């Protein structure tokens, strides 16, 4: 039998002289995650923190809108645009889907936001209609609407469950 298989003969590997080779899994360095960190990531976030982040997102959106309407340029506009594009649309989506209740879910706001911005940008480029300010206004309006809606729901639930003061 030749070492190179021919078309008529199926390839049969040569017999092993020392027996089968045992599968050895490489031992990778262990990165032990403390149980407290895992537990903290799964614990619910306080509703007041969620409301604070909602208000912060609305403030960033409003500030960016004012800066763009005034036509200002510079580091303030750049930082506001960076904060908006990396957090606000994703936070609106995560809040609406109900995923922001834990630290792990809330962390999904950043990749979600970047994906939303990227999808909108790609769609505009493919349509040969590159208008980044229109994308900004649409995302700002939708995000502010969704965040405002969720904020109204959260504040309403807090006021209904809060004990009456002075009694």
N, C-alpha and C positions, 0 to 999 in steps of 0.2 A: 504494500500500500504506500502511496506517495504521501509526502508531507503536505502537499497542496491538494485540496479536494478537487475532484473532477466533477463534471456536471452529472455523471451517472451515479457516482458514489456519494452518499451523505458523509459529512464530516464527522469523524469520531475522534474525540480528543485522546491523546496518548494516556496510558495508565500512569497513575501517580505512584512513584516509588516509595515515598515516605508516608503514605496514607492521606486521608483528607485533611485539608487545611481548616483549622478551626477559625470561625469568624470571630475576629477580635474587634470590639467596638472601641474607638479611641475615647480616652477619658478626657473630656474637656474640663477646663477649670470651672468650678461651680460658682455661680453668682447667687448666693443665698439671699432671697428677698425676705426681710423680716416679716413675720406673720402680722405684725401690727400695721405695716404698710399696706398689705393686701386688704386687711380688715378696714383700714381707713378709706381706701379707694372705693369700697363697696358700701360704706355707710351713707345714709341719706344726707344731703346738704340741707342746712337750715333754710327755710323759706325766705327769711329776711336777707340771706346772702344772695339767693336767686333774684329777689326784687332789686337788690343793690346792683347786681350785674345788669339787669334789665335797664335800670335807670342810667347806668354808665354807658351802655350801648346807645341809648337814645340821646344822651348828651354828646357822644362822639359823632353820631349821625347829624345832629343839629349843628354842631360846631363846624363839621366839614361842609355842610350845605351853606352856611353863612360865609365861610372862607371862599368857597367856589363862586358864590353869587357876587361877592365883593371883588372877585378877580385877583385876589392876593396870591402871591407866589412866595416860595421860600420854605424854610424848614418846618414851619407850623403846618402848612398845607400837606407837605410830604408825610409828616408824622401822623397827622389825622387820617390821611388816605391809607397809610400803612395799617393803622389801628382798625380802620373801618373794614378794609378788604380782608384782613386776616382774622377778624372775630365776628363782626356784626351779622352778615348773612348766615353764617354757620350757626351762630347762637340762636337766631330766629328759628332756624330749622330744627335744631336740637330741642329748643324749648317747646315748639309746636308738637314734635313727635313724643314729647314726654321723657326724653333721655337725659335731661339735665339734672335729674334728682340725685345723682352720685357724681363723685369726682371723675370717675372713668367716663361717664356719659357726657359731662360738661367739657371734658378734654376733647371730645369729638367736634367741638365747635370750630376749632382752628382748621383741621383738614377738610371739614365740610365747607367752610367758608372759602378756602382756597380752591376747592373743586368747583364750587358754584361760580366763582369769579372766572376761573379758567374755562368752564363750559360756556359761559356767556361771551367771553372774549373769542373763543374759537368759533362759536356760531356767527358772531359778527364778522369775523375775518372770512369765513367761508361764504357768507352772503354778500361779501364786498361792500359792507356797510359799517366800516369801522368808525364808531362814534362813542368813545369811552365815557363822555359825560352823560350820554343818554343811558348807558349801562349803569353808571353811578346813580342817576336819578331813579331809575326803575328799581334797582336793588335797595336803595335807601327808602323809597316809598313802601315797597313790599315788606322789607325788614322792620321798619318802624311800625307799620300796621300790625304785623304779627306779634312783635314784642309788646306793643301797646295793648293788644288784645289779651295776651297772656298775663301782662301786668295787671290789667283790670280784673281778671279772674283770680289771680293770687291775692291781690289786696282785698277783693270782695270776700274771699274765703277767710282771710285773717280777721276782718272786721266782724264777720258773722260768728267766729269761734272765740273771739277775745272776750274776756269777762268785762262787765261794765265797771267803769272806774268810779270810785267814790262810794261804793256800796258795801 
